[in-house]
């Protein structure tokens, strides 16, 4: 039974493009459907199981979110070669 539960997400990911292709959905519809479906299922599971939240789990989750945000912001900075606004800021771009 646990193996079946573990394979449900893979089955959903595999069937999703086939179903949205038949219905006529775009990739944007797929992304919205994933987000909406995950939110609904997450709320249902939360209401049914009533998980306990302790401070250790809260801090670990906060740390994980913070690390993800830092990585995202570090990757969003333009490199010197790709964005050279003025010669004074990036002299080697205009050599």
PDB file of N, CA, C and O in Angstrom:
ATOM      1  N   UNK A   1       0.823  -1.197   0.000  1.00  0.00           N
ATOM      2  CA  UNK A   1       0.000   0.000   0.000  1.00  0.00           C
ATOM      3  C   UNK A   1       0.867   1.262   0.000  1.00  0.00           C
ATOM      4  O   UNK A   1       0.562   2.237  -0.686  1.00  0.00           O
ATOM      5  N   UNK A   2       1.969   1.228   0.792  1.00  0.00           N
ATOM      6  CA  UNK A   2       2.845   2.401   0.837  1.00  0.00           C
ATOM      7  C   UNK A   2       3.487   2.665  -0.518  1.00  0.00           C
ATOM      8  O   UNK A   2       3.674   3.818  -0.906  1.00  0.00           O
ATOM      9  N   UNK A   3       3.825   1.598  -1.240  1.00  0.00           N
ATOM     10  CA  UNK A   3       4.405   1.774  -2.572  1.00  0.00           C
ATOM     11  C   UNK A   3       3.395   2.425  -3.521  1.00  0.00           C
ATOM     12  O   UNK A   3       3.765   3.276  -4.330  1.00  0.00           O
ATOM     13  N   UNK A   4       2.139   2.034  -3.424  1.00  0.00           N
ATOM     14  CA  UNK A   4       1.102   2.632  -4.264  1.00  0.00           C
ATOM     15  C   UNK A   4       0.944   4.120  -3.958  1.00  0.00           C
ATOM     16  O   UNK A   4       0.798   4.931  -4.873  1.00  0.00           O
ATOM     17  N   UNK A   5       0.974   4.473  -2.694  1.00  0.00           N
ATOM     18  CA  UNK A   5       0.871   5.878  -2.299  1.00  0.00           C
ATOM     19  C   UNK A   5       2.087   6.654  -2.790  1.00  0.00           C
ATOM     20  O   UNK A   5       1.960   7.803  -3.212  1.00  0.00           O
ATOM     21  N   UNK A   6       3.261   6.035  -2.738  1.00  0.00           N
ATOM     22  CA  UNK A   6       4.477   6.697  -3.186  1.00  0.00           C
ATOM     23  C   UNK A   6       4.481   6.915  -4.699  1.00  0.00           C
ATOM     24  O   UNK A   6       5.096   7.869  -5.176  1.00  0.00           O
ATOM     25  N   UNK A   7       3.816   6.060  -5.455  1.00  0.00           N
ATOM     26  CA  UNK A   7       3.810   6.171  -6.908  1.00  0.00           C
ATOM     27  C   UNK A   7       2.687   7.065  -7.453  1.00  0.00           C
ATOM     28  O   UNK A   7       2.668   7.355  -8.649  1.00  0.00           O
ATOM     29  N   UNK A   8       1.771   7.497  -6.618  1.00  0.00           N
ATOM     30  CA  UNK A   8       0.681   8.357  -7.077  1.00  0.00           C
ATOM     31  C   UNK A   8       1.166   9.671  -7.706  1.00  0.00           C
ATOM     32  O   UNK A   8       0.644  10.048  -8.755  1.00  0.00           O
ATOM     33  N   UNK A   9       2.133  10.383  -7.123  1.00  0.00           N
ATOM     34  CA  UNK A   9       2.594  11.610  -7.780  1.00  0.00           C
ATOM     35  C   UNK A   9       3.190  11.349  -9.165  1.00  0.00           C
ATOM     36  O   UNK A   9       2.963  12.127 -10.091  1.00  0.00           O
ATOM     37  N   UNK A  10       3.946  10.268  -9.313  1.00  0.00           N
ATOM     38  CA  UNK A  10       4.527   9.951 -10.620  1.00  0.00           C
ATOM     39  C   UNK A  10       3.429   9.658 -11.638  1.00  0.00           C
ATOM     40  O   UNK A  10       3.526  10.062 -12.797  1.00  0.00           O
ATOM     41  N   UNK A  11       2.406   8.967 -11.211  1.00  0.00           N
ATOM     42  CA  UNK A  11       1.277   8.691 -12.094  1.00  0.00           C
ATOM     43  C   UNK A  11       0.577   9.986 -12.508  1.00  0.00           C
ATOM     44  O   UNK A  11       0.207  10.156 -13.670  1.00  0.00           O
ATOM     45  N   UNK A  12       0.400  10.889 -11.556  1.00  0.00           N
ATOM     46  CA  UNK A  12      -0.222  12.181 -11.860  1.00  0.00           C
ATOM     47  C   UNK A  12       0.613  13.014 -12.810  1.00  0.00           C
ATOM     48  O   UNK A  12       0.074  13.606 -13.746  1.00  0.00           O
ATOM     49  N   UNK A  13       1.931  13.075 -12.587  1.00  0.00           N
ATOM     50  CA  UNK A  13       2.810  13.839 -13.472  1.00  0.00           C
ATOM     51  C   UNK A  13       2.828  13.244 -14.874  1.00  0.00           C
ATOM     52  O   UNK A  13       2.952  13.974 -15.857  1.00  0.00           O
ATOM     53  N   UNK A  14       2.705  11.927 -14.969  1.00  0.00           N
ATOM     54  CA  UNK A  14       2.715  11.293 -16.277  1.00  0.00           C
ATOM     55  C   UNK A  14       1.418  11.483 -17.036  1.00  0.00           C
ATOM     56  O   UNK A  14       1.432  11.630 -18.259  1.00  0.00           O
ATOM     57  N   UNK A  15       0.302  11.482 -16.332  1.00  0.00           N
ATOM     58  CA  UNK A  15      -1.002  11.609 -16.989  1.00  0.00           C
ATOM     59  C   UNK A  15      -1.410  13.052 -17.258  1.00  0.00           C
ATOM     60  O   UNK A  15      -2.233  13.307 -18.138  1.00  0.00           O
ATOM     61  N   UNK A  16      -0.851  13.986 -16.520  1.00  0.00           N
ATOM     62  CA  UNK A  16      -1.267  15.379 -16.647  1.00  0.00           C
ATOM     63  C   UNK A  16      -1.101  15.937 -18.065  1.00  0.00           C
ATOM     64  O   UNK A  16      -2.049  16.522 -18.586  1.00  0.00           O
ATOM     65  N   UNK A  17       0.069  15.781 -18.715  1.00  0.00           N
ATOM     66  CA  UNK A  17       0.170  16.321 -20.080  1.00  0.00           C
ATOM     67  C   UNK A  17      -0.785  15.653 -21.060  1.00  0.00           C
ATOM     68  O   UNK A  17      -1.284  16.299 -21.981  1.00  0.00           O
ATOM     69  N   UNK A  18      -1.041  14.367 -20.866  1.00  0.00           N
ATOM     70  CA  UNK A  18      -1.971  13.669 -21.756  1.00  0.00           C
ATOM     71  C   UNK A  18      -3.390  14.206 -21.598  1.00  0.00           C
ATOM     72  O   UNK A  18      -4.092  14.425 -22.585  1.00  0.00           O
ATOM     73  N   UNK A  19      -3.803  14.413 -20.361  1.00  0.00           N
ATOM     74  CA  UNK A  19      -5.164  14.892 -20.099  1.00  0.00           C
ATOM     75  C   UNK A  19      -5.336  16.324 -20.595  1.00  0.00           C
ATOM     76  O   UNK A  19      -6.328  16.640 -21.252  1.00  0.00           O
ATOM     77  N   UNK A  20      -4.360  17.204 -20.280  1.00  0.00           N
ATOM     78  CA  UNK A  20      -4.507  18.594 -20.728  1.00  0.00           C
ATOM     79  C   UNK A  20      -4.377  18.710 -22.241  1.00  0.00           C
ATOM     80  O   UNK A  20      -4.957  19.615 -22.841  1.00  0.00           O
ATOM     81  N   UNK A  21      -3.633  17.815 -22.860  1.00  0.00           N
ATOM     82  CA  UNK A  21      -3.562  17.808 -24.321  1.00  0.00           C
ATOM     83  C   UNK A  21      -4.884  17.428 -24.945  1.00  0.00           C
ATOM     84  O   UNK A  21      -5.282  18.006 -25.956  1.00  0.00           O
ATOM     85  N   UNK A  22      -5.575  16.459 -24.355  1.00  0.00           N
ATOM     86  CA  UNK A  22      -6.891  16.050 -24.868  1.00  0.00           C
ATOM     87  C   UNK A  22      -7.939  17.138 -24.648  1.00  0.00           C
ATOM     88  O   UNK A  22      -8.795  17.371 -25.502  1.00  0.00           O
ATOM     89  N   UNK A  23      -7.865  17.796 -23.503  1.00  0.00           N
ATOM     90  CA  UNK A  23      -8.854  18.824 -23.171  1.00  0.00           C
ATOM     91  C   UNK A  23      -8.574  20.116 -23.929  1.00  0.00           C
ATOM     92  O   UNK A  23      -9.487  20.907 -24.165  1.00  0.00           O
ATOM     93  N   UNK A  24      -7.314  20.334 -24.311  1.00  0.00           N
ATOM     94  CA  UNK A  24      -6.960  21.549 -25.033  1.00  0.00           C
ATOM     95  C   UNK A  24      -6.335  22.599 -24.144  1.00  0.00           C
ATOM     96  O   UNK A  24      -6.421  23.791 -24.440  1.00  0.00           O
ATOM     97  N   UNK A  25      -5.711  22.182 -23.066  1.00  0.00           N
ATOM     98  CA  UNK A  25      -5.095  23.136 -22.154  1.00  0.00           C
ATOM     99  C   UNK A  25      -3.686  23.505 -22.577  1.00  0.00           C
ATOM    100  O   UNK A  25      -3.001  22.738 -23.254  1.00  0.00           O
ATOM    101  N   UNK A  26      -3.272  24.677 -22.174  1.00  0.00           N
ATOM    102  CA  UNK A  26      -1.929  25.173 -22.477  1.00  0.00           C
ATOM    103  C   UNK A  26      -0.997  24.832 -21.306  1.00  0.00           C
ATOM    104  O   UNK A  26      -1.466  24.388 -20.258  1.00  0.00           O
ATOM    105  N   UNK A  27       0.306  25.033 -21.471  1.00  0.00           N
ATOM    106  CA  UNK A  27       1.216  24.829 -20.342  1.00  0.00           C
ATOM    107  C   UNK A  27       0.879  25.724 -19.146  1.00  0.00           C
ATOM    108  O   UNK A  27       1.083  25.323 -18.000  1.00  0.00           O
ATOM    109  N   UNK A  28       0.370  26.919 -19.400  1.00  0.00           N
ATOM    110  CA  UNK A  28      -0.037  27.793 -18.290  1.00  0.00           C
ATOM    111  C   UNK A  28      -1.194  27.171 -17.516  1.00  0.00           C
ATOM    112  O   UNK A  28      -1.254  27.290 -16.292  1.00  0.00           O
ATOM    113  N   UNK A  29      -2.118  26.506 -18.219  1.00  0.00           N
ATOM    114  CA  UNK A  29      -3.208  25.814 -17.540  1.00  0.00           C
ATOM    115  C   UNK A  29      -2.675  24.657 -16.700  1.00  0.00           C
ATOM    116  O   UNK A  29      -3.192  24.388 -15.616  1.00  0.00           O
ATOM    117  N   UNK A  30      -1.647  23.972 -17.192  1.00  0.00           N
ATOM    118  CA  UNK A  30      -1.048  22.881 -16.429  1.00  0.00           C
ATOM    119  C   UNK A  30      -0.441  23.397 -15.131  1.00  0.00           C
ATOM    120  O   UNK A  30      -0.639  22.805 -14.070  1.00  0.00           O
ATOM    121  N   UNK A  31       0.297  24.499 -15.215  1.00  0.00           N
ATOM    122  CA  UNK A  31       0.935  25.056 -14.022  1.00  0.00           C
ATOM    123  C   UNK A  31      -0.112  25.509 -13.019  1.00  0.00           C
ATOM    124  O   UNK A  31       0.026  25.261 -11.821  1.00  0.00           O
ATOM    125  N   UNK A  32      -1.162  26.172 -13.499  1.00  0.00           N
ATOM    126  CA  UNK A  32      -2.224  26.605 -12.595  1.00  0.00           C
ATOM    127  C   UNK A  32      -2.912  25.403 -11.962  1.00  0.00           C
ATOM    128  O   UNK A  32      -3.218  25.417 -10.769  1.00  0.00           O
ATOM    129  N   UNK A  33      -3.153  24.375 -12.749  1.00  0.00           N
ATOM    130  CA  UNK A  33      -3.793  23.172 -12.230  1.00  0.00           C
ATOM    131  C   UNK A  33      -2.954  22.478 -11.175  1.00  0.00           C
ATOM    132  O   UNK A  33      -3.482  21.978 -10.182  1.00  0.00           O
ATOM    133  N   UNK A  34      -1.649  22.447 -11.390  1.00  0.00           N
ATOM    134  CA  UNK A  34      -0.762  21.842 -10.393  1.00  0.00           C
ATOM    135  C   UNK A  34      -0.836  22.626  -9.088  1.00  0.00           C
ATOM    136  O   UNK A  34      -0.971  22.040  -8.014  1.00  0.00           O
ATOM    137  N   UNK A  35      -0.748  23.944  -9.179  1.00  0.00           N
ATOM    138  CA  UNK A  35      -0.795  24.768  -7.970  1.00  0.00           C
ATOM    139  C   UNK A  35      -2.120  24.672  -7.244  1.00  0.00           C
ATOM    140  O   UNK A  35      -2.155  24.522  -6.022  1.00  0.00           O
ATOM    141  N   UNK A  36      -3.211  24.756  -7.988  1.00  0.00           N
ATOM    142  CA  UNK A  36      -4.539  24.686  -7.367  1.00  0.00           C
ATOM    143  C   UNK A  36      -4.790  23.297  -6.779  1.00  0.00           C
ATOM    144  O   UNK A  36      -5.293  23.174  -5.662  1.00  0.00           O
ATOM    145  N   UNK A  37      -4.441  22.262  -7.524  1.00  0.00           N
ATOM    146  CA  UNK A  37      -4.652  20.897  -7.033  1.00  0.00           C
ATOM    147  C   UNK A  37      -3.825  20.596  -5.802  1.00  0.00           C
ATOM    148  O   UNK A  37      -4.311  19.968  -4.861  1.00  0.00           O
ATOM    149  N   UNK A  38      -2.570  21.042  -5.801  1.00  0.00           N
ATOM    150  CA  UNK A  38      -1.705  20.819  -4.646  1.00  0.00           C
ATOM    151  C   UNK A  38      -2.230  21.555  -3.424  1.00  0.00           C
ATOM    152  O   UNK A  38      -2.204  21.021  -2.315  1.00  0.00           O
ATOM    153  N   UNK A  39      -2.705  22.772  -3.622  1.00  0.00           N
ATOM    154  CA  UNK A  39      -3.245  23.541  -2.498  1.00  0.00           C
ATOM    155  C   UNK A  39      -4.484  22.877  -1.925  1.00  0.00           C
ATOM    156  O   UNK A  39      -4.612  22.763  -0.706  1.00  0.00           O
ATOM    157  N   UNK A  40      -5.387  22.440  -2.771  1.00  0.00           N
ATOM    158  CA  UNK A  40      -6.623  21.796  -2.302  1.00  0.00           C
ATOM    159  C   UNK A  40      -6.314  20.499  -1.574  1.00  0.00           C
ATOM    160  O   UNK A  40      -6.831  20.265  -0.482  1.00  0.00           O
ATOM    161  N   UNK A  41      -5.476  19.651  -2.165  1.00  0.00           N
ATOM    162  CA  UNK A  41      -5.126  18.381  -1.518  1.00  0.00           C
ATOM    163  C   UNK A  41      -4.385  18.626  -0.214  1.00  0.00           C
ATOM    164  O   UNK A  41      -4.628  17.935   0.776  1.00  0.00           O
ATOM    165  N   UNK A  42      -3.473  19.612  -0.201  1.00  0.00           N
ATOM    166  CA  UNK A  42      -2.748  19.935   1.024  1.00  0.00           C
ATOM    167  C   UNK A  42      -3.668  20.384   2.142  1.00  0.00           C
ATOM    168  O   UNK A  42      -3.486  19.982   3.291  1.00  0.00           O
ATOM    169  N   UNK A  43      -4.660  21.215   1.822  1.00  0.00           N
ATOM    170  CA  UNK A  43      -5.620  21.661   2.845  1.00  0.00           C
ATOM    171  C   UNK A  43      -6.467  20.507   3.364  1.00  0.00           C
ATOM    172  O   UNK A  43      -6.746  20.421   4.560  1.00  0.00           O
ATOM    173  N   UNK A  44      -6.877  19.618   2.458  1.00  0.00           N
ATOM    174  CA  UNK A  44      -7.679  18.466   2.885  1.00  0.00           C
ATOM    175  C   UNK A  44      -6.866  17.569   3.807  1.00  0.00           C
ATOM    176  O   UNK A  44      -7.358  17.139   4.850  1.00  0.00           O
ATOM    177  N   UNK A  45      -5.622  17.285   3.427  1.00  0.00           N
ATOM    178  CA  UNK A  45      -4.773  16.434   4.271  1.00  0.00           C
ATOM    179  C   UNK A  45      -4.500  17.114   5.598  1.00  0.00           C
ATOM    180  O   UNK A  45      -4.488  16.451   6.635  1.00  0.00           O
ATOM    181  N   UNK A  46      -4.282  18.414   5.590  1.00  0.00           N
ATOM    182  CA  UNK A  46      -4.049  19.139   6.836  1.00  0.00           C
ATOM    183  C   UNK A  46      -5.261  19.049   7.756  1.00  0.00           C
ATOM    184  O   UNK A  46      -5.113  18.817   8.956  1.00  0.00           O
ATOM    185  N   UNK A  47      -6.460  19.230   7.203  1.00  0.00           N
ATOM    186  CA  UNK A  47      -7.671  19.178   8.026  1.00  0.00           C
ATOM    187  C   UNK A  47      -7.956  17.778   8.542  1.00  0.00           C
ATOM    188  O   UNK A  47      -8.482  17.621   9.644  1.00  0.00           O
ATOM    189  N   UNK A  48      -7.614  16.758   7.760  1.00  0.00           N
ATOM    190  CA  UNK A  48      -7.894  15.376   8.180  1.00  0.00           C
ATOM    191  C   UNK A  48      -6.880  14.894   9.210  1.00  0.00           C
ATOM    192  O   UNK A  48      -7.260  14.281  10.208  1.00  0.00           O
ATOM    193  N   UNK A  49      -5.592  15.163   8.983  1.00  0.00           N
ATOM    194  CA  UNK A  49      -4.565  14.596   9.867  1.00  0.00           C
ATOM    195  C   UNK A  49      -4.212  15.484  11.041  1.00  0.00           C
ATOM    196  O   UNK A  49      -3.702  14.985  12.044  1.00  0.00           O
ATOM    197  N   UNK A  50      -4.462  16.774  10.955  1.00  0.00           N
ATOM    198  CA  UNK A  50      -4.129  17.728  12.015  1.00  0.00           C
ATOM    199  C   UNK A  50      -2.693  17.532  12.507  1.00  0.00           C
ATOM    200  O   UNK A  50      -2.483  17.103  13.641  1.00  0.00           O
ATOM    201  N   UNK A  51      -1.699  17.844  11.658  1.00  0.00           N
ATOM    202  CA  UNK A  51      -0.307  17.612  12.053  1.00  0.00           C
ATOM    203  C   UNK A  51       0.132  18.577  13.156  1.00  0.00           C
ATOM    204  O   UNK A  51      -0.325  19.718  13.226  1.00  0.00           O
ATOM    205  N   UNK A  52       1.017  18.093  14.003  1.00  0.00           N
ATOM    206  CA  UNK A  52       1.562  18.929  15.070  1.00  0.00           C
ATOM    207  C   UNK A  52       2.748  19.709  14.524  1.00  0.00           C
ATOM    208  O   UNK A  52       3.601  19.154  13.831  1.00  0.00           O
ATOM    209  N   UNK A  53       2.797  20.985  14.834  1.00  0.00           N
ATOM    210  CA  UNK A  53       3.904  21.829  14.400  1.00  0.00           C
ATOM    211  C   UNK A  53       4.679  22.228  15.648  1.00  0.00           C
ATOM    212  O   UNK A  53       4.136  22.870  16.548  1.00  0.00           O
ATOM    213  N   UNK A  54       5.966  21.840  15.698  1.00  0.00           N
ATOM    214  CA  UNK A  54       6.799  22.232  16.835  1.00  0.00           C
ATOM    215  C   UNK A  54       7.804  23.288  16.378  1.00  0.00           C
ATOM    216  O   UNK A  54       7.905  23.575  15.185  1.00  0.00           O
ATOM    217  N   UNK A  55       8.528  23.850  17.301  1.00  0.00           N
ATOM    218  CA  UNK A  55       9.459  24.929  16.975  1.00  0.00           C
ATOM    219  C   UNK A  55      10.622  24.451  16.117  1.00  0.00           C
ATOM    220  O   UNK A  55      11.098  25.200  15.264  1.00  0.00           O
ATOM    221  N   UNK A  56      11.092  23.223  16.320  1.00  0.00           N
ATOM    222  CA  UNK A  56      12.196  22.707  15.515  1.00  0.00           C
ATOM    223  C   UNK A  56      11.798  22.631  14.045  1.00  0.00           C
ATOM    224  O   UNK A  56      12.538  23.086  13.173  1.00  0.00           O
ATOM    225  N   UNK A  57      10.649  22.065  13.777  1.00  0.00           N
ATOM    226  CA  UNK A  57      10.171  21.982  12.410  1.00  0.00           C
ATOM    227  C   UNK A  57       9.935  23.344  11.801  1.00  0.00           C
ATOM    228  O   UNK A  57      10.222  23.558  10.624  1.00  0.00           O
ATOM    229  N   UNK A  58       9.417  24.263  12.586  1.00  0.00           N
ATOM    230  CA  UNK A  58       9.169  25.613  12.105  1.00  0.00           C
ATOM    231  C   UNK A  58      10.471  26.298  11.703  1.00  0.00           C
ATOM    232  O   UNK A  58      10.549  26.921  10.645  1.00  0.00           O
ATOM    233  N   UNK A  59      11.500  26.180  12.557  1.00  0.00           N
ATOM    234  CA  UNK A  59      12.780  26.818  12.246  1.00  0.00           C
ATOM    235  C   UNK A  59      13.473  26.148  11.066  1.00  0.00           C
ATOM    236  O   UNK A  59      14.099  26.828  10.254  1.00  0.00           O
ATOM    237  N   UNK A  60      13.371  24.829  10.958  1.00  0.00           N
ATOM    238  CA  UNK A  60      13.964  24.149   9.807  1.00  0.00           C
ATOM    239  C   UNK A  60      13.287  24.584   8.509  1.00  0.00           C
ATOM    240  O   UNK A  60      13.961  24.804   7.502  1.00  0.00           O
ATOM    241  N   UNK A  61      11.975  24.708   8.527  1.00  0.00           N
ATOM    242  CA  UNK A  61      11.250  25.156   7.331  1.00  0.00           C
ATOM    243  C   UNK A  61      11.602  26.595   6.995  1.00  0.00           C
ATOM    244  O   UNK A  61      11.787  26.934   5.826  1.00  0.00           O
ATOM    245  N   UNK A  62      11.695  27.442   8.008  1.00  0.00           N
ATOM    246  CA  UNK A  62      12.065  28.841   7.776  1.00  0.00           C
ATOM    247  C   UNK A  62      13.467  28.936   7.192  1.00  0.00           C
ATOM    248  O   UNK A  62      13.712  29.745   6.298  1.00  0.00           O
ATOM    249  N   UNK A  63      14.389  28.116   7.689  1.00  0.00           N
ATOM    250  CA  UNK A  63      15.753  28.106   7.171  1.00  0.00           C
ATOM    251  C   UNK A  63      15.778  27.642   5.719  1.00  0.00           C
ATOM    252  O   UNK A  63      16.514  28.201   4.906  1.00  0.00           O
ATOM    253  N   UNK A  64      14.986  26.631   5.385  1.00  0.00           N
ATOM    254  CA  UNK A  64      14.930  26.126   4.010  1.00  0.00           C
ATOM    255  C   UNK A  64      14.380  27.191   3.062  1.00  0.00           C
ATOM    256  O   UNK A  64      14.899  27.365   1.959  1.00  0.00           O
ATOM    257  N   UNK A  65      13.339  27.901   3.480  1.00  0.00           N
ATOM    258  CA  UNK A  65      12.767  28.962   2.642  1.00  0.00           C
ATOM    259  C   UNK A  65      13.771  30.095   2.464  1.00  0.00           C
ATOM    260  O   UNK A  65      13.915  30.629   1.364  1.00  0.00           O
ATOM    261  N   UNK A  66      14.461  30.462   3.531  1.00  0.00           N
ATOM    262  CA  UNK A  66      15.458  31.522   3.450  1.00  0.00           C
ATOM    263  C   UNK A  66      16.592  31.134   2.504  1.00  0.00           C
ATOM    264  O   UNK A  66      17.025  31.954   1.695  1.00  0.00           O
ATOM    265  N   UNK A  67      17.075  29.906   2.593  1.00  0.00           N
ATOM    266  CA  UNK A  67      18.147  29.453   1.691  1.00  0.00           C
ATOM    267  C   UNK A  67      17.672  29.466   0.242  1.00  0.00           C
ATOM    268  O   UNK A  67      18.422  29.864  -0.649  1.00  0.00           O
ATOM    269  N   UNK A  68      16.456  29.043   0.000  1.00  0.00           N
ATOM    270  CA  UNK A  68      15.929  29.068  -1.360  1.00  0.00           C
ATOM    271  C   UNK A  68      15.828  30.478  -1.902  1.00  0.00           C
ATOM    272  O   UNK A  68      16.116  30.715  -3.075  1.00  0.00           O
ATOM    273  N   UNK A  69      15.423  31.414  -1.065  1.00  0.00           N
ATOM    274  CA  UNK A  69      15.324  32.806  -1.505  1.00  0.00           C
ATOM    275  C   UNK A  69      16.702  33.392  -1.796  1.00  0.00           C
ATOM    276  O   UNK A  69      16.874  34.145  -2.755  1.00  0.00           O
ATOM    277  N   UNK A  70      17.691  33.038  -0.955  1.00  0.00           N
ATOM    278  CA  UNK A  70      19.039  33.549  -1.177  1.00  0.00           C
ATOM    279  C   UNK A  70      19.619  33.009  -2.480  1.00  0.00           C
ATOM    280  O   UNK A  70      20.261  33.752  -3.222  1.00  0.00           O
ATOM    281  N   UNK A  71      19.403  31.736  -2.767  1.00  0.00           N
ATOM    282  CA  UNK A  71      19.900  31.158  -4.001  1.00  0.00           C
ATOM    283  C   UNK A  71      19.208  31.806  -5.199  1.00  0.00           C
ATOM    284  O   UNK A  71      19.851  32.099  -6.208  1.00  0.00           O
ATOM    285  N   UNK A  72      17.910  32.026  -5.088  1.00  0.00           N
ATOM    286  CA  UNK A  72      17.176  32.647  -6.184  1.00  0.00           C
ATOM    287  C   UNK A  72      17.665  34.068  -6.435  1.00  0.00           C
ATOM    288  O   UNK A  72      17.843  34.466  -7.586  1.00  0.00           O
ATOM    289  N   UNK A  73      17.881  34.830  -5.378  1.00  0.00           N
ATOM    290  CA  UNK A  73      18.325  36.206  -5.558  1.00  0.00           C
ATOM    291  C   UNK A  73      19.771  36.251  -6.064  1.00  0.00           C
ATOM    292  O   UNK A  73      20.120  37.153  -6.826  1.00  0.00           O
ATOM    293  N   UNK A  74      20.607  35.310  -5.663  1.00  0.00           N
ATOM    294  CA  UNK A  74      21.983  35.277  -6.153  1.00  0.00           C
ATOM    295  C   UNK A  74      22.026  34.938  -7.631  1.00  0.00           C
ATOM    296  O   UNK A  74      22.883  35.444  -8.356  1.00  0.00           O
ATOM    297  N   UNK A  75      21.121  34.095  -8.086  1.00  0.00           N
ATOM    298  CA  UNK A  75      21.089  33.722  -9.496  1.00  0.00           C
ATOM    299  C   UNK A  75      20.440  34.792 -10.367  1.00  0.00           C
ATOM    300  O   UNK A  75      20.562  34.731 -11.590  1.00  0.00           O
ATOM    301  N   UNK A  76      19.758  35.762  -9.782  1.00  0.00           N
ATOM    302  CA  UNK A  76      19.069  36.771 -10.583  1.00  0.00           C
ATOM    303  C   UNK A  76      19.950  37.979 -10.892  1.00  0.00           C
ATOM    304  O   UNK A  76      19.557  38.828 -11.691  1.00  0.00           O
ATOM    305  N   UNK A  77      21.147  38.079 -10.273  1.00  0.00           N
ATOM    306  CA  UNK A  77      22.035  39.202 -10.567  1.00  0.00           C
ATOM    307  C   UNK A  77      22.661  39.011 -11.941  1.00  0.00           C
ATOM    308  O   UNK A  77      23.126  37.917 -12.262  1.00  0.00           O
ATOM    309  N   UNK A  78      22.677  40.066 -12.755  1.00  0.00           N
ATOM    310  CA  UNK A  78      23.306  39.924 -14.076  1.00  0.00           C
ATOM    311  C   UNK A  78      24.821  39.857 -13.950  1.00  0.00           C
ATOM    312  O   UNK A  78      25.406  40.475 -13.060  1.00  0.00           O
ATOM    313  N   UNK A  79      25.440  39.118 -14.825  1.00  0.00           N
ATOM    314  CA  UNK A  79      26.895  39.047 -14.834  1.00  0.00           C
ATOM    315  C   UNK A  79      27.456  40.280 -15.535  1.00  0.00           C
ATOM    316  O   UNK A  79      26.724  40.995 -16.221  1.00  0.00           O
ATOM    317  N   UNK A  80      28.738  40.527 -15.366  1.00  0.00           N
ATOM    318  CA  UNK A  80      29.375  41.702 -15.975  1.00  0.00           C
ATOM    319  C   UNK A  80      29.353  41.627 -17.492  1.00  0.00           C
ATOM    320  O   UNK A  80      29.266  42.658 -18.160  1.00  0.00           O
ATOM    321  N   UNK A  81      29.431  40.427 -18.044  1.00  0.00           N
ATOM    322  CA  UNK A  81      29.480  40.294 -19.485  1.00  0.00           C
ATOM    323  C   UNK A  81      28.121  40.519 -20.145  1.00  0.00           C
ATOM    324  O   UNK A  81      28.054  40.979 -21.284  1.00  0.00           O
ATOM    325  N   UNK A  82      27.051  40.201 -19.443  1.00  0.00           N
ATOM    326  CA  UNK A  82      25.737  40.264 -20.077  1.00  0.00           C
ATOM    327  C   UNK A  82      25.047  41.614 -19.929  1.00  0.00           C
ATOM    328  O   UNK A  82      24.219  41.974 -20.766  1.00  0.00           O
ATOM    329  N   UNK A  83      25.370  42.368 -18.882  1.00  0.00           N
ATOM    330  CA  UNK A  83      24.693  43.647 -18.667  1.00  0.00           C
ATOM    331  C   UNK A  83      25.736  44.714 -18.350  1.00  0.00           C
ATOM    332  O   UNK A  83      26.322  44.707 -17.268  1.00  0.00           O
ATOM    333  N   UNK A  84      25.963  45.602 -19.260  1.00  0.00           N
ATOM    334  CA  UNK A  84      26.943  46.669 -19.086  1.00  0.00           C
ATOM    335  C   UNK A  84      26.245  48.004 -19.294  1.00  0.00           C
ATOM    336  O   UNK A  84      26.201  48.498 -20.420  1.00  0.00           O
ATOM    337  N   UNK A  85      25.694  48.606 -18.231  1.00  0.00           N
ATOM    338  CA  UNK A  85      24.920  49.820 -18.408  1.00  0.00           C
ATOM    339  C   UNK A  85      25.752  51.030 -18.815  1.00  0.00           C
ATOM    340  O   UNK A  85      25.344  51.764 -19.715  1.00  0.00           O
ATOM    341  N   UNK A  86      26.907  51.267 -18.185  1.00  0.00           N
ATOM    342  CA  UNK A  86      27.735  52.420 -18.538  1.00  0.00           C
ATOM    343  C   UNK A  86      29.202  52.018 -18.470  1.00  0.00           C
ATOM    344  O   UNK A  86      29.552  51.079 -17.755  1.00  0.00           O
ATOM    345  N   UNK A  87      30.070  52.720 -19.209  1.00  0.00           N
ATOM    346  CA  UNK A  87      31.494  52.379 -19.171  1.00  0.00           C
ATOM    347  C   UNK A  87      32.133  52.599 -17.805  1.00  0.00           C
ATOM    348  O   UNK A  87      33.110  51.928 -17.471  1.00  0.00           O
ATOM    349  N   UNK A  88      31.600  53.527 -17.008  1.00  0.00           N
ATOM    350  CA  UNK A  88      32.217  53.793 -15.705  1.00  0.00           C
ATOM    351  C   UNK A  88      31.953  52.672 -14.710  1.00  0.00           C
ATOM    352  O   UNK A  88      32.782  52.407 -13.840  1.00  0.00           O
ATOM    353  N   UNK A  89      30.807  52.013 -14.830  1.00  0.00           N
ATOM    354  CA  UNK A  89      30.497  50.929 -13.902  1.00  0.00           C
ATOM    355  C   UNK A  89      31.197  49.636 -14.283  1.00  0.00           C
ATOM    356  O   UNK A  89      31.629  48.885 -13.408  1.00  0.00           O
ATOM    357  N   UNK A  90      31.315  49.368 -15.573  1.00  0.00           N
ATOM    358  CA  UNK A  90      31.912  48.136 -16.043  1.00  0.00           C
ATOM    359  C   UNK A  90      32.931  48.466 -17.123  1.00  0.00           C
ATOM    360  O   UNK A  90      32.630  48.316 -18.307  1.00  0.00           O
ATOM    361  N   UNK A  91      34.147  48.918 -16.746  1.00  0.00           N
ATOM    362  CA  UNK A  91      35.097  49.334 -17.778  1.00  0.00           C
ATOM    363  C   UNK A  91      35.553  48.200 -18.690  1.00  0.00           C
ATOM    364  O   UNK A  91      35.845  48.450 -19.859  1.00  0.00           O
ATOM    365  N   UNK A  92      35.624  46.971 -18.204  1.00  0.00           N
ATOM    366  CA  UNK A  92      36.125  45.908 -19.063  1.00  0.00           C
ATOM    367  C   UNK A  92      35.102  45.498 -20.117  1.00  0.00           C
ATOM    368  O   UNK A  92      35.464  44.821 -21.079  1.00  0.00           O
ATOM    369  N   UNK A  93      33.839  45.884 -19.968  1.00  0.00           N
ATOM    370  CA  UNK A  93      32.834  45.570 -20.979  1.00  0.00           C
ATOM    371  C   UNK A  93      33.034  46.407 -22.237  1.00  0.00           C
ATOM    372  O   UNK A  93      32.654  45.992 -23.331  1.00  0.00           O
ATOM    373  N   UNK A  94      33.629  47.579 -22.078  1.00  0.00           N
ATOM    374  CA  UNK A  94      33.745  48.506 -23.210  1.00  0.00           C
ATOM    375  C   UNK A  94      35.177  48.632 -23.687  1.00  0.00           C
ATOM    376  O   UNK A  94      35.553  49.674 -24.226  1.00  0.00           O
ATOM    377  N   UNK A  95      35.979  47.612 -23.507  1.00  0.00           N
ATOM    378  CA  UNK A  95      37.378  47.682 -23.962  1.00  0.00           C
ATOM    379  C   UNK A  95      37.509  47.220 -25.397  1.00  0.00           C
ATOM    380  O   UNK A  95      38.611  47.213 -25.945  1.00  0.00           O
TER     381      UNK A  95
END
